[in-house]
Amino acid sequence: MTPRTRWRPHLPPVRPPLFRGRLHDARTATAVGRWLGAAVAVCFVTGLISHYLQHPPAWSADRLPSRPVWGYRLTQGLHVATGLAAIVLLLAKLWAVYPRLYVRPPVRSVRHGLERLSVAVLVATAVFQLFTGLLNIVEWYPWPFPFVQTHFAVAWVVAGSLLLHIAVKAPDIRAHWGRRSAGTLALPAEDARDRRSLMLGVGAAVGAVTLTTVGQAFTPLKRLDLLAPRHPDHGPQGLPVNRTVAAAGVTARALRDWRLEVLGPAPYSLTLDQLRSLTQTSARLPISCVEGWSVEARWGGVRVRDLVERAGGRPGADVRVVSLEVRGDYRVMEMGREYAEDPLTLLALTLNGRVLSPDHGYPARIIAPNRPGVLQTKWVTRLEVL
């Protein structure tokens, strides 16, 4: 009797994918990598500026400059614009190099293994950094960790991984840096036209993303602001608002009973009418937020240094600002002497000639030059001379 033959499914052999695209080469990767490296460098430097303006070490708090007045507007606008451009460039870079992920054997030597590990760290952290940054500018946080601290920490990992990658790949980069470099000349000459077309397409994509988003900070291009989450003219009194009076938990009763307390060697308090009776100063200043939008407006109010002087504060004193907010990371803000002494730093009562709306901080808010928007405290109820 013939034994029954066990049936087994017939599966096709597993083979690694083949990549026959001619432009998955070192020249393409180097050309895109130059742009991407420049964008990451700008993001890193401007990100450090933003972070240390928001969270200065104790030793530097009194050294942060209040001029130029447009400084933070420029650096944060560049940070977000280059970050958005870097998303396009990162996708193009990954397209150029992804066939190498399927190299067999996956690890050929200790050096090769370390190189692959460094690339894995670089790719993972770069993707994380850019896409969490993208979600931050639309104020969507679908994660349990604090964004600011995590974004700052991972930025250093990205920078270190990028420098290590450049060091490891320096021979390849040098060989394919220019059109006349030895490695480039060794590639098929017929690929050059297609590569130029590819680079033109990548450049056009970067340009399209930039032109349709940068208007949120560079207002001459605001009519092209189609893809950015903010438009510089949209919001109460013609300015965007990130945090409304309702979100801050500021009640109508708190606003109705409002008084300004100024604590110092000679403490005092003022009603809104008394504050309005003091010498008023007008200043045209931008308000600039970490999400990348900014807009210039005319603010009117009382100079903070005049309020400090009236409370007996010494010249160059620091000031702590307390808001009516019942919750929020920036309910209490400290202002170094460069800001507190600047004649353009105001406890603002008006915006473009009109009384502040509740969402813009009625009855009084801080407006200072070269300062992140999260530190332009709204609904100010107390100033403490330190």
ZIQUIVEN-V362103 format. One line per field, one symbol per residue. phi: phi as a letter, one per 20 degrees, with the letter a starting at -180 (. if undefined). psi: psi as a letter, one per 20 degrees, with the letter a starting at -180 (. if undefined). Layout:
phi = ???
psi = ???
//
This chain:
phi = .fffefecfedffecffdcdffeecfffffffffffffffffgfffffgffffecfggfdgedffecffegfffffffgfffffffffffffffffdfgffdfcffceaffffffffffffffffffgffeffffffdlccebeefffffffffgfffffffffffffegfffffcfcfdfgfffffgfffffffffffffffffffffffecfffdefgdffefedffcdfdeqglmcfcedefffemeefffffefbedcdagcfbccffffffffgdcdbecedcdffoebbebedcrdffffffffenffgnffcddddfgebpfdfdcddffgffeffeecefdcclndggfgfeogebbeccflcfgfeegdlfdbddee
psi = ppqpppppqoqqqpqqqqojphjmrhgghgghhgggggghggggghhgggghhhmqqhhihiipqiqqhjghggghghggghgghhgghgggghhhihhihjppqhohrgghghghghgggggghggggghhhghhijlpmlqiqpggggggghhhgggghgggggggjgggghhjgrhjqghghiqphiigghghgghggghhgggggghjhiiihnhhjhhjmhiqiqpiiprpkjqqpgorhghikprhghhhjpqppopahmqrqqrhghhhirpqqqqoqqppqhiiqqqqrpqqbpphhhhgghjjqqpjqrppppriqiqqhkhpppprhhghipiioqnqhqoljqppqhhjjpiqrppqqlpqhijmprlpippop.
//
